[in-house]
């Protein structure tokens, strides 16, 4: 039986479980201010990842409009923060 580190075992477990997207959503929430900046983070109400789609909720209309124009950049930055290509689409609500 091969020996692996606890960190590697956790990565393998998460990769094969349904918890992975929840853990990734938490990682994105924690890094959201670094990814998008303080102003956007302050006015973002909710962030979710469901089936490779990042859902961003805000009640600020100008911010919704700005986020719509930045979808590709958001995908790129979030995937970079997660260290893998997780997000394929962004939905602004």
N, C-alpha and C positions, 0 to 999 in steps of 0.2 A: 504494500500500500504506500503510495507516494505521500510525502509530507508537503503540506502547503501552509502558508501563513493564514492567520485568522482573517486578515483583510482580503486575501484572495478567496477564501472560502465564502465570505460575505458577498463578494462581487458575483461569484458563481451562483449563490443562492438567489440573490436579487435578479440576476439575469433570467433565471428560470421561474421566478414567482410573479404573481400579479401585483406585488408591492412595489415593483420597480418604478412605475410611473408616479406613484405617490411620493416616493423618496426623491425622485427627480424634480417633482413639483416643489417640494420643500427646498431643495437645493437652489432652484430658480428663485423662489421667494426670498431666500436669504441673500442671494447675490443680485437681486433685481436693481437695487440702488446703484451698485457698481456697474451693472450692465447698461442701464438706461439713464442714470443720473438722478439726482435728488428730487428735482421738480416732478418728473414723470412718476417716480416711485411714490411720492407724496399723494398724488391724485389717482393712483391706480388702486381700485377697490379689491380686486380679486384676480388671482392667477391660477389656472388649472391646466394640466396636461391630460388629454384624453386621446388615445390612439394616434400618437404622433402629431397632434394638433395642440397648439398653445392657445388657450382662451384667456383674453385680457379683458377685464371689466372695469369701466370707468363711467362716471356720470358727467364728465366734463367734455362737452361737445368739441371744443377746439382740440383737445388732447386726442379724442377719438379720430379726428381728421388727420392729425399729425401722425398717429400710430399707423393709420391706413397707408400713408405714404412710405412708412419705414418698415413695412412687413419683411422684406428681404434682409434688411440689416438686422432686424430683431431675430430672425431665424439664425442668421450667421453668428450673432453675439451669444445667443442662448446655447446653441450647439457647442460653441467654443468654451463657454463656461462649464458645460456638462462633460466636455472632453470626448464627445461622440455625437454622431448625427442622429439626434432623437427627434427634433422638431422638423416637420416638413411643411406645415401650414400654420398660419396665425389667423385667429378670428377675434375681432374687436367687438365687444358687446357694450 
